[in-house]
Amino acid sequence: MQEHLRPDTYARHTLERYTGSDISEFGQCILLVNFPRYLEDFAHERRVPIRTGHWSSAHDPKAGVSIINFGVGSPSAGIITHCLSYLDNLKAVLMIGMCGGIDDSLEVGDIVLPTASVRDEGTSRHYIPIDVPAMPHTQISRMCNEVVRGENGVRVKSDLMMTTDYRMWEFDREFIDYIYKHRIIAIDMEIATIFAVAYALKVPAGAIMLVSDMPLRAGGIKNKESMREVFARYTKLHLRLGLKTIEKIQQTNL
């Protein structure tokens, strides 16, 4: 490594390499996603090119919004949030991701607005002590609630999630018992990491999560066919909710 390379310089270089974008292209508000479909729909709607590196991205300079598909998992979530914290003009980061529904009241296509997420992953402990909860930024969370609950026909539930790096947890009875005992309503692989890293680095961050499957129901674990249906039915709505929230954030002094 270069002798005098600073963390901020390294983070910006990493962001450029991973997204295939110049640092000057990034807007004040960032949408984080896990799937190419969101990025493609954004780029098509805004008529902007897709940049490709290890991750992929698109930027709407007129709206001051960038979207990044950073893949899946806690380590990637930590890297992208850490790197974004070094953007000079960063105002907010909003994750529009997918989660597995646990609570019996949820159905595929519902929206979950997490009040916090249990930190069952290995990345966030490098940023804040393990006994500190992973929570969204208060004002970002409030604006997510206002936008989503103001949308006709959207079913919304807000409560405790869990973030894990345990990919095959669905077949572990002890793990499932823990989920039920703590009244966790949904589970994912990134949210607690984003919240924790954002808190440590003073980045306003929030999340609007889409229930993509109900893994503890018979036949409820997602597969290729069910995911195609989820993308076809819910991606445009989910993206619209994220962009409407970003518009609201941009009108606010955080």
C-alpha positions in Angstrom: 0.0 0.0 0.0 1.2 3.5 -0.7 3.1 5.0 2.2 1.0 8.2 2.5 -2.4 6.9 1.4 -5.1 8.3 3.7 -8.4 6.5 4.6 -10.5 9.1 2.8 -8.5 8.8 -0.4 -8.5 5.0 -0.2 -12.3 4.9 0.3 -13.0 7.2 -2.7 -10.7 5.2 -4.9 -12.4 2.0 -3.8 -15.8 3.5 -4.5 -14.7 4.5 -8.0 -13.2 1.1 -8.7 -16.2 -0.9 -7.4 -18.9 1.1 -9.0 -17.2 2.1 -12.3 -18.1 5.7 -11.6 -16.1 8.9 -11.1 -16.4 10.3 -7.6 -17.9 13.5 -9.0 -20.9 11.6 -10.4 -22.4 10.7 -7.0 -25.4 12.6 -5.8 -26.2 13.8 -2.3 -28.7 10.9 -1.7 -27.8 7.3 -2.4 -30.2 4.4 -2.9 -28.7 1.0 -2.1 -30.1 -2.2 -3.7 -29.1 -5.9 -4.0 -30.5 -6.7 -7.4 -29.8 -5.5 -11.0 -33.6 -5.1 -11.7 -33.8 -2.0 -9.5 -30.8 -0.4 -11.2 -32.0 -1.2 -14.7 -35.5 0.3 -14.0 -33.9 3.4 -12.5 -31.5 3.9 -15.4 -34.3 3.3 -17.9 -36.7 5.7 -16.2 -34.1 8.5 -15.8 -32.4 7.8 -19.1 -29.0 7.6 -17.6 -26.2 5.0 -18.3 -25.3 2.1 -16.0 -21.7 2.1 -14.8 -20.2 -1.2 -14.1 -17.3 -2.3 -11.8 -17.4 -5.0 -9.2 -20.7 -3.5 -8.3 -22.9 -1.4 -10.6 -24.4 2.1 -10.4 -26.3 4.8 -12.1 -26.5 8.5 -11.4 -29.2 11.2 -12.1 -27.3 14.5 -11.7 -30.4 16.6 -12.1 -32.1 14.9 -9.2 -28.9 14.5 -7.1 -29.6 10.8 -6.7 -27.3 7.8 -7.3 -28.3 4.1 -7.0 -25.8 1.3 -6.3 -26.3 -2.4 -6.6 -23.7 -3.6 -4.1 -24.6 -7.3 -4.1 -25.5 -9.4 -1.0 -24.2 -9.7 2.5 -22.9 -7.9 5.5 -19.3 -7.4 4.4 -20.4 -5.7 1.1 -22.9 -3.6 3.1 -20.1 -2.5 5.4 -17.8 -1.6 2.6 -20.3 0.5 0.6 -21.5 2.4 3.7 -18.0 3.1 4.9 -16.9 4.3 1.5 -20.0 6.5 1.0 -19.3 8.2 4.3 -16.3 10.0 2.7 -18.4 11.7 0.0 -18.2 15.4 0.6 -21.8 16.2 -0.3 -23.5 13.1 1.2 -26.9 13.8 2.7 -28.5 10.4 3.2 -28.3 6.7 2.4 -31.5 4.7 1.9 -31.6 0.9 1.5 -34.5 -0.5 -0.5 -33.9 -4.2 0.0 -35.7 -7.5 0.4 -36.3 -9.5 3.5 -37.9 -12.8 4.6 -41.1 -12.3 6.5 -41.4 -14.0 9.9 -44.4 -12.5 11.5 -47.7 -14.3 10.6 -49.4 -11.1 9.7 -47.0 -10.5 6.8 -47.4 -11.5 3.2 -45.1 -11.4 0.2 -45.2 -7.9 -1.2 -45.7 -6.2 2.2 -43.3 -3.4 3.3 -41.3 -3.6 6.5 -39.9 -0.4 8.1 -37.4 -1.6 10.7 -37.2 0.2 14.0 -34.0 -1.7 14.6 -32.2 -4.9 13.6 -30.6 -7.6 15.7 -26.9 -7.7 14.8 -26.3 -11.4 14.1 -23.4 -10.7 11.6 -19.7 -10.2 11.9 -19.1 -6.8 10.2 -20.8 -4.3 12.5 -18.8 -5.2 15.6 -15.7 -3.6 13.9 -17.6 -0.2 14.1 -19.6 -0.1 17.3 -19.7 -2.2 20.5 -21.9 -5.3 20.2 -24.3 -4.0 22.9 -25.2 -0.9 20.9 -28.4 -1.4 18.9 -28.4 -1.0 15.1 -31.1 1.5 14.4 -32.1 3.8 11.5 -31.6 7.6 11.6 -34.6 9.0 13.4 -35.6 11.6 10.8 -35.0 9.3 7.9 -37.1 6.6 9.6 -39.9 9.2 10.1 -39.9 10.2 6.4 -39.9 6.6 5.3 -43.0 6.1 7.4 -44.7 9.2 6.0 -44.1 8.2 2.4 -44.9 4.5 2.6 -48.0 4.9 4.8 -49.2 7.6 2.5 -49.2 5.2 -0.5 -52.6 3.7 -1.3 -52.8 -0.1 -1.2 -49.5 -0.7 0.5 -49.5 -3.0 3.6 -46.9 -1.8 6.1 -45.5 -3.2 9.3 -42.8 -1.6 11.5 -40.9 -3.5 14.2 -37.7 -5.4 15.0 -35.8 -7.2 12.2 -32.7 -9.4 12.4 -29.6 -9.3 10.1 -27.6 -12.5 9.8 -24.7 -13.8 7.8 -26.0 -17.4 8.4 -27.3 -18.3 4.9 -29.0 -21.6 5.7 -30.7 -20.6 8.9 -34.1 -21.8 7.7 -33.0 -25.4 8.6 -31.7 -24.7 12.1 -34.4 -25.3 14.7 -32.4 -23.6 17.5 -31.9 -20.4 15.4 -35.6 -20.4 14.5 -36.6 -20.7 18.1 -34.4 -17.6 18.9 -36.2 -15.6 16.2 -39.6 -16.5 17.6 -38.5 -15.8 21.2 -37.4 -12.3 20.4 -40.5 -11.5 18.3 -38.5 -10.7 15.2 -40.8 -9.9 12.3 -38.4 -10.2 9.3 -34.8 -11.2 8.5 -32.2 -10.0 6.0 -28.4 -10.0 5.5 -27.5 -6.3 5.4 -29.6 -3.8 7.3 -28.0 -4.0 10.8 -24.6 -3.6 9.2 -25.7 -0.5 7.2 -27.3 1.0 10.3 -24.3 0.3 12.6 -21.7 1.6 10.2 -23.8 4.6 9.3 -24.2 5.4 13.0 -20.5 5.1 13.7 -19.5 7.3 10.7 -22.4 9.8 11.2 -24.2 9.0 8.0 -28.0 9.4 8.0 -29.4 6.1 6.9 -32.7 4.3 6.7 -34.5 1.4 5.0 -37.6 0.4 3.2 -37.7 -3.4 3.0 -39.9 -5.5 0.7 -41.0 -9.0 1.9 -39.8 -11.3 -0.8 -40.7 -14.6 0.8 -42.1 -16.3 3.9 -39.4 -18.8 4.6 -40.9 -20.5 7.7 -44.2 -21.4 5.9 -44.5 -24.6 4.0 -43.2 -23.9 0.5 -42.4 -20.3 1.5 -38.7 -20.2 0.7 -38.0 -18.2 -2.4 -36.8 -19.8 -5.6 -36.1 -18.6 -9.1 -39.7 -18.7 -10.2 -41.0 -16.9 -7.1 -38.4 -14.2 -7.4 -39.3 -13.5 -11.0 -42.8 -12.9 -9.8 -41.7 -10.7 -7.0 -39.6 -8.6 -9.4 -42.4 -8.3 -11.9 -45.1 -7.3 -9.4 -43.3 -5.2 -6.8 -40.0 -3.7 -8.0 -41.5 -0.6 -9.6 -43.6 0.2 -6.5 -40.6 -0.4 -4.2 -38.3 1.8 -6.3 -41.0 4.5 -6.4 -41.3 4.5 -2.6 -37.6 4.8 -2.3 -37.4 7.7 -4.8 -40.3 9.5 -3.2 -38.6 9.2 0.2 -35.4 10.6 -1.3 -37.3 13.6 -2.7 -38.6 14.2 0.8 -35.2 13.9 2.4 -33.8 16.4 -0.1 -36.3 19.0 1.0 -35.3 18.6 4.6 -32.4 19.8 6.7 -31.0 16.8 8.5 
